[in-house]
Amino acid sequence: MASDDSGPLPSQGAAPPNIARAYNHLLGGKDTLEADRLLAERMLEAWPRAADAAIANRRFIRRSVRFMVEQGVDQFVDVGAGLPTENNVHQVAQALNPDARVVYVDNDPVVVSHGNALLAGTGTRMLQADMSEPAAILDDPAVRELIDFGRPVGVLFVASLHFLSPEEDAHGVVAAFRDAMAPGGHLAISHGLISEEIREAVQRYKTATDRGTPRTEAEIAAFFDGFTLVEPGLVPLGEWQREPAEVPENMAGLPMLAGVGRR
Ligand SMILES: C[S@@+](CC[C@H](N)C(=O)[O-])C[C@H]1O[C@@H](n2cnc3c(N)ncnc32)[C@H](O)[C@@H]1O
């Protein structure tokens, strides 16, 4: 492990540590710099289960996208998408429906430039935008070109809404997407749950990053206002339509909830 010194992380020339590349390192990705790996170590010191959570979120993406494609959804907007790694939305969706289209949205320029390189030729787009301004995403010409909001859309906020501060009105952000969604659209969310474990981790984590707003179960449930939660409802992250073979012990009890709602 890296030292527990919480001072500034080293940057490498023009490349300071990047949270998305650090997250990618937790997932076993290779596209990282030394400063990102140190940041990942610091995240693990703050919250030793951060890597389990990252893996569990990718599994939730795979299961929820598969579910949505089975419901007939063939177009997706993945908000706070992170660096493309394995089990990306387009890979899961296009394996079942080769015509599926995906717009990935992230506000991190590193994610977007890497993403566009990695996604070339896959029939997807990566848009650099801040989710706290949903109208700019919904009205973006590149989004409108690929996504027909007159038909069902799958919208994902996987481990991303808890990066919006209380002042940024995360519920208003989700409501803006909801109001743009046609019947049959689906909303998939995973989100950090307020708990003693996560409260302490966020305090430590803030020294490594600078963000993190876990919410209560009622606050997370309220993101689904105007949607009908599908089975099994809003549940611990590792439990959502869990496949028994793919859930090792360490996925249990993560302080995150996940759910999928139908418009
Ligand atoms: C923990 S990662 C989750 C990535 C991916 N959804 C997953 O579960 O593997 C959170 C992502 O949200 C992005 N993010 C944070 N705040 C954002 C904002 N205001 N607008 C858009 N993206 C944001 C970060 O850049 C990061 O890539």
The ligand as an ORCA input file, in Angstrom:
! r2SCAN-3c Opt
* xyz 0 1
  C     -17.200      5.996     -9.919
  S     -17.147      6.420    -11.630
  C     -18.400      5.296    -12.263
  C     -18.132      4.908    -13.697
  C     -19.105      3.887    -14.290
  N     -20.469      4.394    -14.301
  C     -19.033      2.569    -13.527
  O     -19.883      2.328    -12.680
  O     -18.099      1.805    -13.764
  C     -18.034      7.979    -11.655
  C     -17.912      8.735    -12.975
  O     -18.790      9.862    -12.908
  C     -18.139     10.955    -13.539
  N     -18.732     12.193    -13.026
  C     -18.610     12.720    -11.783
  N     -19.265     13.874    -11.700
  C     -19.823     14.107    -12.925
  C     -20.619     15.145    -13.468
  N     -20.980     16.217    -12.728
  N     -21.025     15.045    -14.758
  C     -20.666     13.990    -15.515
  N     -19.901     12.961    -15.057
  C     -19.486     13.023    -13.775
  C     -16.672     10.781    -13.176
  O     -15.824     11.464    -14.082
  C     -16.511      9.271    -13.240
  O     -16.075      8.860    -14.513
*
